[in-house]
Amino acid sequence: WVYYWAIWFHLPADTVGQVAFHFNVPDKLDYGCRLLRKVSAAKGRAVVLGSRQMLDELDRHLWTFSSTDFLPHCWVDDSALVAKAPIVLTTDLQQALFWDFLVNFGGALSGPVDKFDRVIEIVSTDPEDRLQARERWRAYSDKGLLLTRHDLGGVVEK
């Protein structure tokens, strides 16, 4: 997966409209935290979309996944922090403003994705999660966005 990070964060400026699907992610929370750490380290800003339950878990995990890293984040409705936070959590894409990345933990695409430079879809091995990802793949494809697939199946993450 390190190879994917090297490619993903060194794309030329004309990559607007790219969607990367990361399939067969064994632990969405750990993987998502590492991904968001990379976004933050690159001085990027990310909106994280998902169900309230998933985002509540992610919110807690962002505080505890590493003893040496702090990933500043807030909910989209926190008006005092949302303009400054590099990571913003939301269950409704319509509430999100313009950020560099959309990281989707499986939330429904309830708004325009073209306001983001890059979209990252995190898909587990769960059959229902994969089915929903296929539907999102078709929706992105219908919009003419460039799709890439990164299969983490069998990859041991460190």
Rosetta blueprint (number, residue, H / E / L):
1 W L
2 V H
3 Y H
4 Y H
5 W H
6 A H
7 I H
8 W H
9 F L
10 H L
11 L L
12 P L
13 A H
14 D H
15 T H
16 V L
17 G L
18 Q E
19 V E
20 A E
21 F E
22 H E
23 F E
24 N E
25 V E
26 P L
27 D L
28 K H
29 L H
30 D H
31 Y H
32 G H
33 C H
34 R H
35 L H
36 L H
37 R H
38 K H
39 V H
40 S H
41 A H
42 A L
43 K L
44 G L
45 R L
46 A E
47 V E
48 V E
49 L E
50 G L
51 S L
52 R H
53 Q H
54 M H
55 L H
56 D H
57 E H
58 L H
59 D H
60 R H
61 H H
62 L H
63 W H
64 T H
65 F L
66 S L
67 S L
68 T L
69 D L
70 F L
71 L L
72 P L
73 H E
74 C E
75 W E
76 V L
77 D L
78 D L
79 S L
80 A L
81 L L
82 V L
83 A L
84 K L
85 A L
86 P L
87 I E
88 V E
89 L E
90 T E
91 T L
92 D L
93 L H
94 Q H
95 Q H
96 A L
97 L L
98 F L
99 W L
100 D L
101 F E
102 L E
103 V E
104 N E
105 F L
106 G L
107 G L
108 A L
109 L L
110 S L
111 G L
112 P L
113 V L
114 D L
115 K L
116 F L
117 D L
118 R E
119 V E
120 I E
121 E E
122 I E
123 V E
124 S E
125 T L
126 D L
127 P H
128 E H
129 D H
130 R H
131 L H
132 Q H
133 A H
134 R H
135 E H
136 R H
137 W H
138 R H
139 A H
140 Y H
141 S H
142 D H
143 K L
144 G L
145 L L
146 L E
147 L E
148 T E
149 R E
150 H E
151 D E
152 L L
153 G L
154 G L
155 V L
156 V L
157 E L
158 K L
